[in-house]
Amino acid sequence: MIALGGLVDITTGRDLSLSVVYVAGVAFMAWIGSFRVGLLGGVAAAAAVLGDGIVNSVGTATAVSNAVTAFALLVATAAIVDRLRKALIRETNQARYDPLTGLPNRRACEERGALELARLERLGGSLSVAFLDFDGLKQVNDNRGHAAGDAALVHLATSSQKLLRPTDLLARIGGDEFVLLLPHTDYDEATAVIRRIQARLAEADGGEPASVTVGLVTWRSPPPSVEQLFVEADALMYNAKRHRDTGDHLESQVIG
């Protein structure tokens, strides 16, 4: 765009001003790239303005002055667009990630769930979904303060993520509730992952072990909706909570 604008500018002389083309070109480069990329576009556009001035005999001093002015304007354009792009990325991330743990939030989890459901429908295989409830968070908050509770949540998130694959997703969807998506993972594999997480959290960390109650569903055929993908695991988790004092902290099921 900038090169074509420069060619037209030089060819038509003073009959046509293509300043808006240069601004649009630099803005586009800064938006899809970065400020430095936009800056390169500004250099190219300023060179085109300088070439136009020299070719069309407006005088060397005037040509240089026009090129410098154009360059300053385009640098400002690149800087503004780059800031807007970074602000948009920051706002998008804040809307998709939990600020305390850095994990994806409910919205991001549901979007990923829809993607994995579509993949399950298309390719088959299995998809395991687990709901995890952090046992005793209220007691930690009441006895040691919310700062300690926040630290415990961060510990749960970081400790669990170390045991997961890059393709797995652990999301925080509520105060003490988490969702774990395990693509291409059958029941035995998913159960082993949950057991490893429970064992890791049970290890004392600064004298404060933790535990989670889990509802796990392995889907071998696609559920009718994304909501159903999560509802079954959520129900199993609450069932496990009702019996965790007398039984295992894991309720699981295979569907399909």
PAZAPA-4460 file (N, C-alpha, C; in steps of 0.05 Angstrom, whole numbers, plus 32768, in hexadecimal, padded with zeros to 4 digits):
% residues 256
    n_x    n_y    n_z   ca_x   ca_y   ca_z    c_x    c_y    c_z   seq   type   mol
   8010   7FE8   8000   8000   8000   8000   8011   8019   8000     1      M     A
   8026   8019   8011   8038   8030   8012   8048   8033   7FF9     2      I     A
   8052   801D   7FEE   8062   801E   7FD5   8051   8028   7FBE     3      A     A
   8038   801E   7FBC   8026   8026   7FA6   801F   8043   7FA9     4      L     A
   801A   804C   7FC3   8013   8067   7FC7   802B   807A   7FC0     5      G     A
   8043   8071   7FC6   805B   8081   7FBF   805E   8084   7FA1     6      G     A
   8059   806E   7F92   805B   806E   7F75   8046   8081   7F69     7      L     A
   802D   8080   7F73   8018   8092   7F69   801F   80AE   7F70     8      V     A
   8029   80B3   7F88   802F   80CE   7F92   8044   80DB   7F80     9      D     A
   8059   80CC   7F7A   806F   80D6   7F6A   8065   80DB   7F4D    10      I     A
   8054   80C9   7F43   804A   80CC   7F28   8037   80E3   7F24    11      T     A
   8026   80E7   7F37   8011   80FC   7F33   801A   8117   7F3D    12      T     A
   8031   8118   7F4C   803B   8132   7F55   8029   813E   7F6A    13      G     A
   8023   8158   7F66   8012   8166   7F7A   7FF4   8164   7F75    14      R     A
   7FED   8155   7F60   7FD1   8152   7F59   7FC2   8141   7F6D    15      D     A
   7FD0   8130   7F7B   7FC2   811D   7F8D   7FD3   8118   7FA6    16      L     A
   7FC7   811B   7FBD   7FD5   8116   7FD6   7FCC   80FB   7FE1    17      S     A
   7FDF   80EA   7FE7   7FD9   80CF   7FF1   7FE2   80CC   800E    18      L     A
   7FE1   80E1   801D   7FE8   80DF   8039   7FD8   80CB   8049    19      S     A
   7FBE   80CA   8042   7FAC   80B7   8050   7FB4   809A   804A    20      V     A
   7FBF   8095   8033   7FC9   807A   802C   7FE0   8073   803D    21      V     A
   7FF3   8085   8041   800A   8080   8052   8002   807B   806F    22      Y     A
   7FEF   808C   8079   7FE6   8088   8094   7FD8   806D   8098    23      V     A
   7FC7   8066   8085   7FB9   804C   8086   7FCD   8035   8085    24      A     A
   7FE1   8037   8074   7FF5   8022   8071   8005   801E   808A    25      G     A
   800E   8034   8096   801E   8032   80AF   800C   8028   80C5    26      V     A
   7FF3   8031   80C7   7FE1   8028   80DC   7FDC   800A   80DA    27      A     A
   7FD9   8000   80C1   7FD5   7FE4   80BD   7FED   7FD3   80C5    28      F     A
   8005   7FDD   80BE   801D   7FCF   80C5   8021   7FCE   80E4    29      M     A
   801B   7FE4   80F1   801E   7FE4   810E   800A   7FD2   811B    30      A     A
   7FF2   7FD0   810F   7FDD   7FC0   811B   7FE3   7FA2   8119    31      W     A
   7FEB   7F99   8102   7FF0   7F7D   80FE   800C   7F74   8108    32      I     A
   801E   7F88   810B   8039   7F82   8114   803F   7F8E   812F    33      G     A
   804C   7FA5   812F   8054   7FB2   8147   805B   7FCF   8140    34      S     A
   8063   7FDE   8154   806C   7FFA   814F   8084   7FFA   813D    35      F     A
   8097   7FE7   8140   80AE   7FE7   812F   80A7   7FE1   8112    36      R     A
   8094   7FCF   810E   808B   7FC9   80F3   807E   7FE2   80E7    37      V     A
   806E   7FF0   80F6   8062   8009   80ED   8077   801E   80E7    38      G     A
   808C   801E   80F7   80A1   8031   80F3   80AF   802D   80D8    39      L     A
   80B3   8014   80D1   80BE   800D   80B7   80AC   8018   80A0    40      L     A
   8092   8016   80A4   807F   8021   8091   8082   803F   8090    41      G     A
   8086   804C   80A7   808A   8069   80A8   80A2   8072   8099    42      G     A
   80B8   8062   809B   80D1   8068   808C   80CC   8067   806E    43      V     A
   80BE   8051   8066   80B8   804E   8049   80A7   8064   803F    44      A     A
   8092   806C   804E   8080   8082   8046   808F   809C   8045    45      A     A
   80A0   80A2   8059   80B0   80BB   8059   80C2   80BB   8041    46      A     A
   80CE   80A4   8039   80DF   80A3   8022   80CF   80A9   8009    47      A     A
   80B6   809F   8007   80A5   80A5   7FF0   809F   80C3   7FEF    48      A     A
   8099   80CF   8006   8093   80EC   8006   80AC   80FC   7FFD    49      V     A
   80C3   80F3   8006   80DC   8101   7FFE   80E1   80FD   7FE0    50      L     A
   80DC   80E5   7FD6   80E0   80E0   7FB9   80CD   80F1   7FA9    51      G     A
   80B4   80F3   7FB2   80A0   8104   7FA4   80A9   8120   7FA3    52      D     A
   80B4   812A   7FB9   80BD   8146   7FBA   80D4   814B   7FA7    53      G     A
   80E7   8138   7FA6   80FF   813B   7F95   80F7   8139   7F78    54      I     A
   80E7   8125   7F71   80E0   8120   7F55   80CF   8137   7F4A    55      V     A
   80BE   8142   7F5B   80AC   8157   7F51   80B6   8173   7F58    56      N     A
   80D0   8175   7F5E   80DE   818F   7F60   80D1   81A3   7F72    57      S     A
   80CB   819B   7F8B   80C1   81AE   7F9E   80D8   81BB   7FAE    58      V     A
   80F0   81B2   7FA8   8107   81BD   7FB7   8110   81A9   7FCC    59      G     A
   812B   81A6   7FCE   8135   8192   7FE1   812D   8197   7FFE    60      T     A
   812F   81B0   8006   8128   81B7   8022   810B   81B1   8028    61      A     A
   80FA   81B9   8015   80DD   81B4   8019   80D7   8196   8019    62      T     A
   80E4   8187   8007   80E0   816A   8005   80E8   815D   801F    63      A     A
   80FF   8165   802A   8108   8159   8043   80F6   8160   805A    64      V     A
   80ED   8179   805A   80DA   8182   806F   80C0   8172   806E    65      S     A
   80B6   816F   8056   809D   815F   8053   80A0   8142   805C    66      N     A
   80B8   8137   8055   80BD   811B   805C   80BF   8118   807B    67      A     A
   80CD   812B   8088   80D0   812A   80A5   80B5   812D   80B3    68      V     A
   80A5   8140   80A9   808A   8144   80B4   8079   812B   80B1    69      T     A
   807A   811F   8099   806B   8107   8094   8074   80F0   80A6    70      A     A
   808E   80EE   80AA   8099   80D9   80BA   8090   80DC   80D7    71      F     A
   8091   80F4   80E2   8088   80F9   80FD   806B   80F2   8101    72      A     A
   805A   80F9   80ED   803E   80F2   80EF   803A   80D4   80EE    73      L     A
   8049   80C7   80DD   8046   80AA   80DB   8051   809B   80F3    74      L     A
   8066   80A5   80FF   8070   8099   8118   805B   809B   812E    75      V     A
   804E   80B3   8130   8039   80B6   8143   8021   80A3   813E    76      A     A
   801B   80A0   8124   8005   808D   811D   800C   8071   8125    77      T     A
   8025   8068   8120   802E   804D   8127   802D   8049   8145    78      A     A
   8035   805D   8154   8035   805B   8172   8019   8059   817D    79      A     A
   8006   8069   8172   7FEB   8069   817C   7FDE   804E   8176    80      I     A
   7FE1   8044   815D   7FD5   802B   8155   7FE1   8014   8165    81      V     A
   7FFB   8014   816A   8008   7FFF   8179   7FFD   7FFF   8196    82      D     A
   7FF9   8016   81A2   7FEE   8017   81BD   7FD1   800C   81BD    83      R     A
   7FC2   8013   81A9   7FA6   8009   81A7   7FA6   7FEB   81A5    84      L     A
   7FB9   7FE0   8194   7FBA   7FC3   8190   7FC1   7FB5   81AA    85      R     A
   7FD5   7FC0   81B9   7FDD   7FB4   81D2   7FC7   7FB6   81E7    86      K     A
   7FB8   7FCC   81E7   7FA2   7FCF   81FA   7F8C   7FBB   81F4    87      A     A
   7F87   7FB6   81DB   7F72   7FA2   81D3   7F7B   7F86   81DC    88      L     A
   7F94   7F7F   81D7   7F9E   7F65   81DF   7F9C   7F62   81FE    89      I     A
   7FA4   7F77   820C   7FA3   7F76   8229   7F86   7F73   8233    90      R     A
   7F73   7F81   8227   7F57   7F7F   8230   7F4C   7F64   8229    91      E     A
   7F54   7F59   8211   7F4B   7F3F   820A   7F55   7F29   821D    92      T     A
   7F6E   7F2B   8225   7F7A   7F18   8237   7F6C   7F1A   8253    93      N     A
   7F67   7F32   825B   7F5A   7F36   8275   7F3E   7F2A   8275    94      Q     A
   7F31   7F2A   825E   7F16   7F1F   825C   7F16   7F00   825A    95      A     A
   7F2E   7EF4   8256   7F2F   7ED7   8252   7F40   7EC9   8268    96      R     A
   7F4D   7ED8   8279   7F5F   7ECB   828D   7F58   7ED5   82A9    97      Y     A
   7F5B   7EC3   82BC   7F58   7EC9   82D8   7F6F   7ED9   82E2    98      D     A
   7F6B   7EF1   82ED   7F81   7F02   82F5   7F92   7EF7   830C    99      P     A
   7F87   7EE6   831D   7F96   7EDC   8334   7FA9   7EC5   832B   100      L     A
   7F9E   7EB1   831E   7FAE   7E9A   8318   7FBB   7E9B   82FC   101      T     A
   7FB1   7EAD   82EB   7FBA   7EAD   82CF   7FAF   7E98   82BE   102      G     A
   7F9D   7E88   82C9   7F90   7E72   82B9   7F7A   7E7E   82A8   103      L     A
   7F73   7E6F   8292   7F5B   7E77   8283   7F42   7E78   8295   104      P     A
   7F2F   7E89   828F   7F17   7E8B   829F   7F00   7E7B   8293   105      N     A
   7EE8   7E7F   829D   7ED1   7E6F   8294   7ECC   7E74   8276   106      R     A
   7ECE   7E8D   826D   7EC9   7E93   8251   7EDD   7E84   823F   107      R     A
   7EF6   7E86   8246   7F0A   7E78   8236   7F07   7E5A   8237   108      A     A
   7EFF   7E50   824E   7EFB   7E33   8250   7EE4   7E2A   823F   109      C     A
   7ECE   7E39   823E   7EB7   7E31   822D   7EBE   7E33   8210   110      E     A
   7ECE   7E46   8208   7ED7   7E48   81EC   7EE8   7E31   81E4   111      E     A
   7EFA   7E29   81F6   7F0B   7E12   81F1   7EFB   7DF8   81F1   112      R     A
   7EE7   7DF7   8203   7ED5   7DE0   8203   7EC6   7DDC   81E9   113      G     A
   7EBD   7DF2   81DE   7EAF   7DF1   81C4   7EC2   7DE7   81AE   114      A     A
   7EDB   7DF0   81AF   7EEE   7DE7   819B   7EF4   7DC9   819E   115      L     A
   7EF7   7DC0   81B7   7EFD   7DA4   81BB   7EE5   7D92   81B4   116      E     A
   7ECD   7D9C   81B9   7EB5   7D8D   81B2   7EB3   7D8A   8194   117      L     A
   7EB9   7D9F   8185   7EB9   7D9E   8168   7ECE   7D8A   815E   118      A     A
   7EE5   7D8A   816B   7EFA   7D78   8163   7EF2   7D5B   8169   119      R     A
   7EE5   7D57   8180   7EDC   7D3C   8187   7EC7   7D32   8173   120      L     A
   7EB5   7D43   816A   7EA1   7D3C   8156   7EAE   7D35   813C   121      E     A
   7EC2   7D43   8134   7ECF   7D3F   811A   7EE2   7D28   8119   122      R     A
   7EF2   7D25   812E   7F08   7D12   812E   7F03   7CF9   813F   123      L     A
   7EF0   7CFB   8151   7EEB   7CE5   8163   7F00   7CE4   817A   124      G     A
   7F03   7CCD   8186   7F16   7CCA   819C   7F08   7CCE   81B7   125      G     A
   7F15   7CDC   81C9   7F09   7CE1   81E3   7F12   7CFC   81EE   126      S     A
   7F02   7D07   81FF   7F07   7D21   820C   7EFF   7D1F   8229   127      L     A
   7F12   7D25   823B   7F0C   7D24   8258   7F09   7D40   8263   128      S     A
   7EF5   7D43   8273   7EEF   7D5D   8280   7EEC   7D59   829E   129      V     A
   7EFB   7D69   82AE   7EFA   7D66   82CB   7EF3   7D80   82D8   130      A     A
   7EE2   7D7F   82EC   7EDD   7D96   82FE   7EEC   7D91   8318   131      F     A
   7EFB   7DA5   8320   7F0B   7DA3   8339   7F02   7DB8   834D   132      L     A
   7EFC   7DAF   8365   7EF4   7DC1   837B   7F0A   7DC1   8390   133      D     A
   7F15   7DD9   8396   7F2A   7DDC   83AA   7F1F   7DD8   83C6   134      F     A
   7F25   7DC2   83D3   7F1B   7DBC   83EE   7F27   7DD0   8402   135      D     A
   7F16   7DDA   8413   7F20   7DE9   842A   7F29   7E06   8424   136      G     A
   7F22   7E11   840D   7F2B   7E2C   8407   7F1E   7E40   841B   137      L     A
   7F04   7E3B   8422   7EF7   7E4D   8434   7F05   7E4D   844F   138      K     A
   7F0D   7E36   8458   7F1B   7E35   8472   7F36   7E44   8472   139      Q     A
   7F44   7E41   845B   7F5D   7E50   8458   7F58   7E6E   8459   140      V     A
   7F43   7E77   844B   7F3D   7E94   844B   7F35   7E9D   8467   141      N     A
   7F25   7E8C   8475   7F1B   7E94   8490   7F31   7E94   84A5   142      D     A
   7F42   7E80   84A3   7F57   7E7C   84B8   7F70   7E8C   84B3   143      N     A
   7F77   7E8F   849A   7F92   7E9B   8493   7F90   7EB4   8482   144      R     A
   7F78   7EBB   8479   7F74   7ED3   846A   7F73   7ECD   844C   145      G     A
   7F68   7EE0   843D   7F64   7EDD   8421   7F7E   7EDC   8411   146      H     A
   7F93   7EE9   841B   7FAD   7EE8   840E   7FB7   7ECB   840D   147      A     A
   7FB4   7EBD   8424   7FBC   7EA1   8425   7FAB   7E90   8412   148      A     A
   7F91   7E96   8411   7F7F   7E88   83FE   7F87   7E8D   83E1   149      G     A
   7F8E   7EA5   83DB   7F97   7EAC   83BF   7FB1   7E9D   83B9   150      D     A
   7FC3   7E9C   83CC   7FDC   7E8D   83C8   7FD7   7E70   83C4   151      A     A
   7FC4   7E65   83D2   7FBD   7E48   83CF   7FB2   7E43   83B3   152      A     A
   7FA1   7E55   83A9   7F96   7E52   838E   7FAB   7E53   8379   153      L     A
   7FBE   7E66   837C   7FD4   7E68   8369   7FE5   7E4E   836A   154      V     A
   7FEA   7E44   8382   7FF9   7E2B   8385   7FEB   7E14   8377   155      H     A
   7FD1   7E12   837A   7FC2   7DFD   836C   7FC5   7E00   834E   156      L     A
   7FC2   7E18   8344   7FC4   7E1C   8327   7FE0   7E15   831C   157      A     A
   7FF4   7E1F   8329   800F   7E1B   831E   8018   7DFE   8321   158      T     A
   8011   7DF2   8338   8019   7DD6   833D   800B   7DC3   8329   159      S     A
   7FF1   7DC8   8323   7FE2   7DB7   8311   7FEC   7DBA   82F4   160      S     A
   7FF2   7DD3   82EC   7FFA   7DD8   82D1   8014   7DCA   82CA   161      Q     A
   8025   7DC6   82DE   803E   7DB9   82D9   803B   7D9C   82D1   162      K     A
   8024   7D90   82D7   801E   7D74   82D1   800F   7D70   82B7   163      L     A
   8008   7D86   82A9   7FF7   7D85   8292   8007   7D89   8278   164      L     A
   7FFC   7D80   8262   8007   7D83   8248   8000   7D9F   823D   165      R     A
   800F   7DA9   8229   8009   7DC3   821D   7FED   7DC4   8211   166      P     A
   7FE2   7DAD   8209   7FC8   7DAC   81FC   7FB1   7DAB   8211   167      T     A
   7FB7   7DA6   822A   7FA3   7DA5   823F   7F9C   7DC1   8247   168      D     A
   7F85   7DC5   8254   7F7D   7DDF   825D   7F72   7DDD   8279   169      L     A
   7F7E   7DED   828B   7F74   7DF0   82A6   7F69   7E0C   82A9   170      L     A
   7F50   7E0F   82B1   7F43   7E29   82B3   7F37   7E2D   82CF   171      A     A
   7F37   7E45   82D8   7F2A   7E4C   82F1   7F0F   7E59   82EA   172      R     A
   7EF9   7E4C   82F2   7EDF   7E56   82EB   7ECF   7E62   8302   173      I     A
   7EDA   7E60   831A   7ECD   7E6B   8331   7EE1   7E6F   8348   174      G     A
   7ED7   7E75   835F   7EE9   7E7A   8376   7EFB   7E63   837C   175      G     A
   7EF0   7E4B   837F   7F01   7E34   8385   7EFC   7E1D   8372   176      D     A
   7EF1   7E23   835A   7EEB   7E0F   8347   7EFC   7E12   832D   177      E     A
   7F05   7DFC   8323   7F16   7DFB   830C   7F0B   7DE6   82F8   178      F     A
   7F11   7DEA   82DF   7F0A   7DD6   82CA   7F23   7DCE   82BC   179      V     A
   7F25   7DB4   82B7   7F3C   7DA9   82A9   7F32   7D9B   828F   180      L     A
   7F3C   7DA4   8278   7F36   7D97   825F   7F4E   7D87   8256   181      L     A
   7F49   7D6E   8250   7F5F   7D5B   8247   7F57   7D50   822C   182      L     A
   7F60   7D5D   8217   7F59   7D53   81FC   7F67   7D38   81F6   183      P     A
   7F5B   7D28   81E6   7F67   7D0E   81DE   7F70   7CFE   81F6   184      H     A
   7F60   7CFE   820B   7F68   7CF0   8224   7F52   7CDE   822D   185      T     A
   7F57   7CC4   822E   7F43   7CB1   8236   7F41   7CB0   8255   186      D     A
   7F2F   7C9F   825F   7F29   7C9E   827B   7F41   7C98   828C   187      Y     A
   7F50   7C83   8286   7F66   7C7B   8297   7F7C   7C91   8298   188      D     A
   7F81   7C9D   8281   7F95   7CB2   8280   7F8C   7CCA   8290   189      E     A
   7F73   7CD2   828D   7F68   7CE9   829B   7F68   7CE4   82B9   190      A     A
   7F61   7CCC   82C2   7F61   7CC5   82DE   7F7D   7CC7   82E9   191      T     A
   7F91   7CBE   82DA   7FAD   7CBF   82E3   7FB6   7CDC   82E6   192      A     A
   7FAD   7CEE   82D4   7FB4   7D0A   82D6   7FA8   7D16   82EF   193      V     A
   7F8F   7D10   82F5   7F81   7D1A   830D   7F90   7D10   8326   194      I     A
   7F97   7CF7   8326   7FA4   7CEC   833E   7FC0   7CFA   8342   195      R     A
   7FCD   7CFF   832C   7FE7   7D0D   832F   7FE3   7D29   833A   196      R     A
   7FCF   7D37   8331   7FC9   7D52   833B   7FC2   7D50   8359   197      I     A
   7FB1   7D3E   8361   7FA9   7D3B   837D   7FC1   7D35   838E   198      Q     A
   7FD3   7D23   8384   7FEB   7D1C   8394   7FFE   7D34   8396   199      A     A
   8001   7D43   8381   8013   7D5B   8382   8008   7D70   8395   200      R     A
   7FEE   7D74   8395   7FE3   7D88   83A7   7FE3   7D7F   83C4   201      L     A
   7FE3   7D65   83C8   7FE3   7D5B   83E4   7FFF   7D5D   83F0   202      A     A
   8013   7D61   83E0   802E   7D66   83EB   802F   7D81   83F8   203      E     A
   803A   7D82   8410   803B   7D9B   841F   804B   7DB0   8410   204      A     A
   8040   7DC7   840D   804E   7DDE   8401   804F   7DF4   8416   205      D     A
   8066   7DF7   8423   8068   7E0A   8438   8056   7E02   8450   206      G     A
   8053   7DE7   8453   8043   7DDE   8469   8025   7DDF   8465   207      G     A
   801C   7DE4   844B   8000   7DE6   8446   7FF8   7DD4   842E   208      E     A
   7FF2   7DBA   8433   7FE9   7DA9   841D   7FCD   7DB1   8415   209      P     A
   7FC5   7DA9   83FD   7FAB   7DB0   83F3   7F9F   7D97   83E6   210      A     A
   7F85   7D98   83E2   7F77   7D81   83D4   7F61   7D8C   83C3   211      S     A
   7F59   7D7C   83AF   7F43   7D84   839D   7F30   7D6C   839B   212      V     A
   7F16   7D73   8399   7F02   7D5F   8393   7EFB   7D62   8375   213      T     A
   7EF9   7D4B   8367   7EF9   7D4B   834A   7EE1   7D3B   8340   214      V     A
   7ED4   7D46   832B   7EC1   7D38   831B   7ECC   7D35   82FF   215      G     A
   7ECF   7D1D   82F5   7EDC   7D18   82DC   7EC9   7D09   82C9   216      L     A
   7EC7   7D13   82B0   7EB7   7D06   829C   7EC9   7D02   8283   217      V     A
   7ECA   7CEA   8279   7ED8   7CE5   825F   7EC2   7CE0   824A   218      T     A
   7EC3   7CF1   8236   7EB0   7CF0   8220   7EBC   7CE0   8209   219      W     A
   7EB0   7CCA   8202   7EB9   7CBA   81EB   7EA7   7CBF   81D2   220      R     A
   7E91   7CCD   81D7   7E80   7CD7   81C1   7E77   7CF3   81C8   221      S     A
   7E73   7D05   81B5   7E6E   7D21   81BB   7E54   7D25   81CA   222      P     A
   7E53   7D36   81DE   7E3A   7D3D   81EB   7E2A   7D50   81D8   223      P     A
   7E11   7D54   81DE   7E00   7D64   81CC   7E07   7D82   81CC   224      P     A
   7E15   7D8C   81E0   7E1B   7DA8   81E2   7E34   7DAD   81F3   225      S     A
   7E3F   7DC5   81F0   7E56   7DCD   8201   7E4E   7DCD   821E   226      V     A
   7E36   7DD6   8224   7E2D   7DD7   8240   7E2D   7DBB   824C   227      E     A
   7E23   7DA7   823D   7E22   7D8C   8247   7E3E   7D81   824B   228      Q     A
   7E51   7D8B   823C   7E6D   7D82   823F   7E77   7D87   825C   229      L     A
   7E6E   7D9D   8267   7E77   7DA4   8282   7E63   7D9C   8298   230      F     A
   7E4A   7D9A   8292   7E35   7D94   82A6   7E3A   7D7A   82B4   231      V     A
   7E41   7D66   82A5   7E44   7D4B   82B1   7E5B   7D4A   82C5   232      E     A
   7E72   7D57   82BE   7E89   7D57   82D0   7E83   7D68   82E9   233      A     A
   7E74   7D7E   82E5   7E6C   7D8F   82FB   7E5B   7D7F   830F   234      D     A
   7E48   7D70   8305   7E36   7D60   8316   7E46   7D4B   8325   235      A     A
   7E59   7D3E   8318   7E69   7D2A   8325   7E7A   7D36   833B   236      L     A
   7E84   7D4E   8336   7E95   7D5B   834A   7E84   7D61   8363   237      M     A
   7E6C   7D6B   8360   7E5B   7D71   8377   7E53   7D57   8386   238      Y     A
   7E50   7D42   8377   7E4A   7D28   8383   7E62   7D1F   8394   239      N     A
   7E7A   7D23   8389   7E92   7D1B   8398   7E95   7D2C   83B1   240      A     A
   7E8D   7D46   83B0   7E8F   7D57   83C7   7E7D   7D4D   83DE   241      K     A
   7E66   7D43   83D6   7E53   7D39   83EB   7E5E   7D20   83F9   242      R     A
   7E6F   7D12   83EC   7E79   7CF8   83F7   7E97   7CF9   83FD   243      H     A
   7EA4   7D10   83FC   7EC1   7D10   83FF   7ECA   7D0A   841B   244      R     A
   7EB9   7D0E   842F   7EC1   7D08   844A   7EC3   7CEA   844F   245      D     A
   7EB4   7CDA   8440   7EB4   7CBD   8444   7EBF   7CAD   842D   246      T     A
   7EC5   7CBB   8417   7ECE   7CAC   8400   7EE4   7CBB   83F1   247      G     A
   7EE7   7CB3   83D8   7EFC   7CBE   83C6   7EF5   7CDB   83BF   248      D     A
   7F09   7CEB   83B8   7F05   7D06   83AF   7F02   7D08   8391   249      H     A
   7EFB   7CF2   8384   7EF8   7CF1   8367   7EE0   7CE0   8360   250      L     A
   7ECD   7CED   8351   7EB7   7CDF   8344   7EBB   7CE0   8326   251      E     A
   7EB9   7CC9   8318   7EBF   7CC9   82FC   7EAB   7CB9   82EC   252      S     A
   7EAA   7CBE   82D2   7E97   7CB0   82C1   7EA1   7CB1   82A4   253      Q     A
   7E9A   7C9C   8295   7E9F   7C9B   8278   7E85   7C9C   826A   254      V     A
   7E83   7CAE   8256   7E6A   7CB1   8247   7E70   7CAC   8229   255      I     A
   7E61   7C9B   821D   7E64   7C95   8200   7E72   7C7B   81FB   256      G     A
***
